[in-house]
């Protein structure tokens, strides 16, 4: 065979090989490349969505932390107010109790003073009767002169 025929056969084999490659090898290879490109694009899109979701979650976390911080501050302020109110109530209760105890002590002291005055009057009346006995050198009857003794007690 000559060089032209060989060249013609080689060109025919090349075209048959090119047609076979385009018909049977190229489509699965292109499908595999397309699927791979699609997977890569899906992965990148998923990464972008994940990044966006992470940023949104981070913003929600920051908002929740700020809310929790504010709520904590409010709770602390309320607790401090309540503690101050409890202290104030305790002071008022203690002051009222002290006033009640003082009033009771004053009333008791006045009762004791009154009782001591009554006992002193009785003793003075008894001494007066004894003094009168001494002066008169005779016995004065206490039951007979009860009105006189009572009058003497009130004058003292």
ABEGO torsion letter per residue (X at the ends): XBAAAAAAAAAAAAAAAAAAAAAAAAAAAAAAAAAAAAAAAAAAAAAAAAAAAAAAAAAAAAAAAAAAAAAAAAAAAAAAAAAAAAAAAAAAAAAAAAAAAAAAAAAAAAAAAAAAAAAAAAAAAAAAAAAAAAAAGBBBBAAAAAAAAAAAAAAX
